[in-house]
Amino acid sequence: MKVTVVGAGAVGASCAEYIAIKNFASEVVLLDIKEGYAEGKAMDLMQCASLNGFDTKITGTTGDYSKTTNSDICVITSGIPRKPGMTREELIGINAGIVKTVSSSLIEYSPNTVMIVVSNPMDTMTYLVHKTTDLPKNKIIGMGGALDSARFKYRLAEALDAPISDVDGMVIGGHSDTGMVPLTAHATRNSIKVSEFLSKERLEQVKEDTKVGGATLTKLLGTSAWYAPGAAVSGLVQAIACDQKKMFPCSTLLEGEYDLDDICIGVPVILGRNGIESIVNIELSAAEKTHMQQSAEGVRKTNDLLTL
């Protein structure tokens, strides 16, 4: 199993590290445009192998896409990071050009790959890959919902004063501060709805804290987060590589599902060897449906800025 990660910055390197530590891939290729950067990150990570007990081979390359040949899964993290005060939508002009070039270069050498898009604004970048490549829709996946759901579960565990392994919850909708739809009514602690433990007001606070999770970290760190995004990507990659048939909320092209069409937005999907094996339809409340439609409107506005 060969995995390529484009972009050897903090997010890309975290992806490579978590994938390697899980020891399910034979090779991870890091690619970056900065001379020697990916090679250095790969060497540093390989020097962790004996300490962390993994046998995955990690190699780095400066812009040589031939080194990515026959990758089973490709991850695009490249693009400029979000700065304090910058919205994901403001990234579109620069990152669209980067993602378009990177995706076409990857497919040239790995025409049957499954592609995971991490670059922001993520839903729009995922839509861009759909519109500018010939990959089938099940092989193009946007990462956002997996990360947003991890942040949701963190906030739920915090509010419950519970171990996070007790908690389950999901965020659908757009991967933006205003677009996320945390499904508080579906969230549970050991199969019991969290509404049994938390007041309506506390749940609303959890919801709002989740929606600004990325912005909160950007303000604290001065740049985008990297540990949780890297872990989220590694979870998706492992589910595909190991044919786990796991359910994750991911940005995928909808064609009528959730009453939405010609848009990439986060919904629950089953991930396996073929990428997205199926889209899972769940019953939403009237309020959740309204929020989902509003989220889609926001994504469409960003999509309208694309030059295809």
Secondary structure as UniProt FT lines:
FT   STRAND          2..6
FT   HELIX           10..22
FT   STRAND          27..32
FT   TURN            35..36
FT   HELIX           37..46
FT   TURN            47..48
FT   HELIX           49..52
FT   STRAND          57..62
FT   HELIX           65..68
FT   TURN            69..70
FT   STRAND          73..76
FT   TURN            84..85
FT   HELIX           88..91
FT   HELIX           92..109
FT   TURN            111..112
FT   STRAND          114..117
FT   HELIX           122..132
FT   HELIX           137..139
FT   STRAND          140..142
FT   HELIX           144..160
FT   HELIX           164..166
FT   STRAND          167..168
FT   STRAND          171..173
FT   TURN            177..179
FT   STRAND          180..182
FT   HELIX           184..186
FT   STRAND          188..189
FT   TURN            190..191
FT   STRAND          192..193
FT   HELIX           194..196
FT   HELIX           200..211
FT   HELIX           213..221
FT   HELIX           227..241
FT   TURN            242..243
FT   STRAND          246..255
FT   HELIX           257..259
FT   STRAND          261..272
FT   TURN            273..274
FT   STRAND          275..279
FT   HELIX           286..303
FT   TURN            304..305
//
